[in-house]
């Protein structure tokens, strides 16, 4: 079972996406795609897996998490994603 999140992007979308990719990579998560849509996947040094898709419309990014670590709550996942996106 997945979960969706909607987050406001601040700034120019292509620059913001580039920053998201760098921030996510520091947490062993890879964001692949363009300013319209893509996917993300990765894990942590502990081997915890997260994967999902994203789409961007205007200044909104919609995240659809398809898999998360069982030890993480949905609140944990949202906080981690917001760290990537709101940096």
C-alpha positions, 0 to 999 in steps of 0.5 A, a space after each residue: 500500500 502506497 501513500 501520496 504527498 503534495 508539496 509546494 516547490 519554491 523557486 524555478 522548477 528545473 533548479 529546484 529539481 536539480 537540488 532535490 536530486 543532490 539532496 536525495 543522493 546524500 541519503 542514498 536515494 536516486 531521483 530520475 526524470 525531468 521537470 514533468 515526471 519521474 521516479 525515485 528509489 534507493 536505500 540507506 546504509 542500513 539497506 532500507 528501501 524506498 521507491 515511488 514516482 513524482 509528477 510536477 505541475 506548475 509549482 506543485 510536486 506530487 509524490 506517490 510512495 510505492 514502497 517504504 521501509 517497514 520500520 518507518 511511519 508515513 510521517 517519517 517518510 514525509 519528513 524525509 521527502 520534505 528534507 529533499 524537496 524543501 532544501 
